[in-house]
Amino acid sequence: MKALAAKLFAAWVHKKNQKWIQNPLVAQEKTFRYLLQKAQNTQFGKDHHFDRIESYKDFAQSVPIADYEALRPYIEQVKDGKKDVLWPGLPLYFAKTSGTTSGVKYIPITKESMPTHIRAARDALLNYIHQTQKADFVNGKQIFLQGSPILKKENGIAIGRLSGIVAHYVPSYLQQNRMPSWETNCIEDWETKVQAIIAETLNEKMTLIAGIPSWVQMYFEQLVQQTGHAVGTQFPKFSLFVYGGVNFEPYRPVFKKLMGKTVDSVELFPASEGFFAYQDQQGKPDLLLLLNNDIFYEFVEAKAFEDEAPKRYTLAEVKTNVNYVMLISTSAGLWGYNLGDTVIFTSLAPYRLRVTGRLSHFISAFGEHVIGSEVEQSLEEALKKCVEKPLVSEFTVAPQISPKEGLPYHEWFIEFEKQPADLATLAAHIDAAMQEKNIYYKDLITGKVLRPLVITPIAKEGFRNYMKSVGKLGGQNKVPRVSNDRKIAIALTEFEAAI
């Protein structure tokens, strides 16, 4: 009965969403007008003359591109309890998150923006049901690995991690099937929490498991270790894995081994600042850009972002296969906000994209500007070429500018679930793929400025121990794929595998 109701609801939502999917520019214009009108009398709206803005051109001239630091003076006023600063009234929440350059960030979530997070997550699952006609997972237990739902209040605003805030909005019809328990979810220490989750879920009929891949992997590994069974054997009804935060492809072979079977998956693109996209087609990795979430999007070509006055593009102007920095203006009171993520559009009808990395995560020590998606795809292709099929648990890449001998190189720190027979062969496969994907990297190799990459194996659970050592184990924390310095690389040397 529950599965049938889910299918009917999914069909209704699918039909309803066609309005904005088939009329994307109309939807964006409507959002643009709504946001400006709503925030016209806020301090930010007055400072940036919202009452005079009649077109997007006016908006781009009045509202500069802003990162968190640029908005911090406004956010600090909101934190002090001042109303009508970035958005009418006070936000309901501040999602507390750690930034790469700004330290701790407090991202506002308002009465208007909160429902957009919930609706997007719901629609992602309903879209999967409508597309596949698979709804039996709603009858079983569902687990969402997330941060603690404990919130603290300051000046009338509740503060916590986004996943903890969202935990307060799980629909009543899902509560009886939702795991782990509230008490377990409130455990702060990640390792203790994982053990408690295992104890609670061990004998349950789990059907859906969701979370950031690296932390779900830790749960799976501990589960397999304690039971001696693959996850799919322990949970025979487990049929859907929902994830976000990182590209799943590098993890897929390890997950397949841990699960012992192939399971459908749905990728999400959420952040504290908004819920932007979800995978709407099984078997295809691109994500549908959401235009019903009170978010007005702008885009700047990544290669031009550091220019003095980079050109900003609306959704109507973007092209496929161009690496863009995504800017957002939202009903949470973020304006011209640089999210820090880079994306490539794969389709313009409808608008679908792939996340290519973080603007702050790249390697360009020699002008090569290598990005996260390039290293992920190169590793994936290289692993397929190895006869013995090695498995990778985690990896990151950093430049080695001053080696003890020889030319500089890119150093790949890789933790293997299953070691390759020959590291040198794997390194050669990765390097060939990298040269194919990045012409600047190829020129540096052929021009003898760089030598081919070097793999440094990391011991089992080395990345986990590194994250623990820097206080970032669990939650929404993840290891950057690429870094332009050796801060992470130096720390990882402590966890190198014995060769």
Rosetta blueprint (number, residue, H / E / L):
1 M L
2 K H
3 A H
4 L H
5 A H
6 A H
7 K H
8 L H
9 F H
10 A H
11 A H
12 W H
13 V H
14 H H
15 K H
16 K H
17 N H
18 Q H
19 K H
20 W H
21 I H
22 Q H
23 N L
24 P H
25 L H
26 V H
27 A H
28 Q H
29 E H
30 K H
31 T H
32 F H
33 R H
34 Y H
35 L H
36 L H
37 Q H
38 K H
39 A L
40 Q L
41 N L
42 T L
43 Q H
44 F H
45 G H
46 K H
47 D H
48 H L
49 H L
50 F H
51 D H
52 R H
53 I L
54 E L
55 S L
56 Y H
57 K H
58 D H
59 F H
60 A H
61 Q H
62 S H
63 V L
64 P L
65 I L
66 A E
67 D L
68 Y H
69 E H
70 A H
71 L H
72 R H
73 P H
74 Y H
75 I H
76 E H
77 Q H
78 V H
79 K H
80 D L
81 G L
82 K L
83 K L
84 D L
85 V L
86 L L
87 W L
88 P L
89 G L
90 L L
91 P L
92 L L
93 Y E
94 F E
95 A E
96 K E
97 T E
98 S E
99 G L
100 T L
101 T L
102 S L
103 G L
104 V E
105 K E
106 Y E
107 I E
108 P E
109 I E
110 T L
111 K L
112 E L
113 S L
114 M H
115 P H
116 T H
117 H H
118 I H
119 R H
120 A H
121 A H
122 R H
123 D H
124 A H
125 L H
126 L H
127 N H
128 Y H
129 I H
130 H H
131 Q H
132 T H
133 Q L
134 K L
135 A L
136 D H
137 F H
138 V H
139 N H
140 G L
141 K E
142 Q E
143 I E
144 F E
145 L L
146 Q L
147 G L
148 S L
149 P L
150 I L
151 L L
152 K E
153 K E
154 E E
155 N L
156 G L
157 I E
158 A E
159 I E
160 G E
161 R L
162 L H
163 S H
164 G H
165 I H
166 V H
167 A H
168 H H
169 Y H
170 V L
171 P L
172 S H
173 Y H
174 L H
175 Q H
176 Q L
177 N L
178 R E
179 M E
180 P L
181 S L
182 W H
183 E H
184 T H
185 N H
186 C L
187 I L
188 E L
189 D L
190 W H
191 E H
192 T H
193 K H
194 V H
195 Q H
196 A H
197 I H
198 I H
199 A H
200 E H
201 T H
202 L L
203 N L
204 E L
205 K L
206 M E
207 T E
208 L E
209 I E
210 A E
211 G L
212 I L
213 P H
214 S H
215 W H
216 V H
217 Q H
218 M H
219 Y H
220 F H
221 E H
222 Q H
223 L H
224 V H
225 Q H
226 Q H
227 T H
228 G L
229 H L
230 A L
231 V H
232 G H
233 T H
234 Q H
235 F L
236 P L
237 K L
238 F L
239 S L
240 L E
241 F E
242 V E
243 Y E
244 G E
245 G L
246 V L
247 N L
248 F L
249 E H
250 P H
251 Y H
252 R H
253 P H
254 V H
255 F H
256 K H
257 K H
258 L H
259 M H
260 G L
261 K L
262 T L
263 V L
264 D E
265 S E
266 V E
267 E E
268 L E
269 F E
270 P E
271 A E
272 S L
273 E L
274 G E
275 F E
276 F E
277 A E
278 Y E
279 Q L
280 D L
281 Q L
282 Q L
283 G L
284 K L
285 P L
286 D L
287 L E
288 L E
289 L E
290 L L
291 L L
292 N L
293 N L
294 D L
295 I E
296 F E
297 Y E
298 E E
299 F E
300 V E
301 E E
302 A H
303 K H
304 A H
305 F L
306 E L
307 D L
308 E L
309 A L
310 P L
311 K L
312 R L
313 Y E
314 T L
315 L H
316 A H
317 E H
318 V L
319 K L
320 T E
321 N L
322 V L
323 N E
324 Y E
325 V E
326 M E
327 L E
328 I E
329 S E
330 T E
331 S L
332 A L
333 G L
334 L L
335 W L
336 G L
337 Y E
338 N E
339 L E
340 G E
341 D E
342 T E
343 V E
344 I E
345 F E
346 T E
347 S E
348 L E
349 A L
350 P L
351 Y E
352 R E
353 L E
354 R E
355 V E
356 T E
357 G E
358 R E
359 L L
360 S L
361 H L
362 F E
363 I E
364 S L
365 A L
366 F L
367 G L
368 E L
369 H L
370 V E
371 I E
372 G H
373 S H
374 E H
375 V H
376 E H
377 Q H
378 S H
379 L H
380 E H
381 E H
382 A H
383 L H
384 K H
385 K H
386 C L
387 V L
388 E L
389 K L
390 P L
391 L E
392 V E
393 S E
394 E E
395 F E
396 T E
397 V E
398 A E
399 P E
400 Q E
401 I L
402 S L
403 P L
404 K L
405 E L
406 G L
407 L L
408 P L
409 Y E
410 H E
411 E E
412 W E
413 F E
414 I E
415 E E
416 F E
417 E E
418 K E
419 Q L
420 P L
421 A L
422 D L
423 L H
424 A H
425 T H
426 L H
427 A H
428 A H
429 H H
430 I H
431 D H
432 A H
433 A H
434 M H
435 Q H
436 E H
437 K H
438 N L
439 I H
440 Y H
441 Y H
442 K H
443 D H
444 L H
445 I H
446 T H
447 G L
448 K L
449 V L
450 L L
451 R L
452 P L
453 L L
454 V E
455 I E
456 T E
457 P E
458 I E
459 A L
460 K L
461 E L
462 G H
463 F H
464 R H
465 N H
466 Y H
467 M H
468 K H
469 S H
470 V L
471 G L
472 K L
473 L L
474 G L
475 G L
476 Q L
477 N L
478 K L
479 V L
480 P L
481 R L
482 V E
483 S L
484 N L
485 D L
486 R L
487 K H
488 I H
489 A H
490 I H
491 A H
492 L H
493 T H
494 E H
495 F H
496 E E
497 A L
498 A L
499 I L
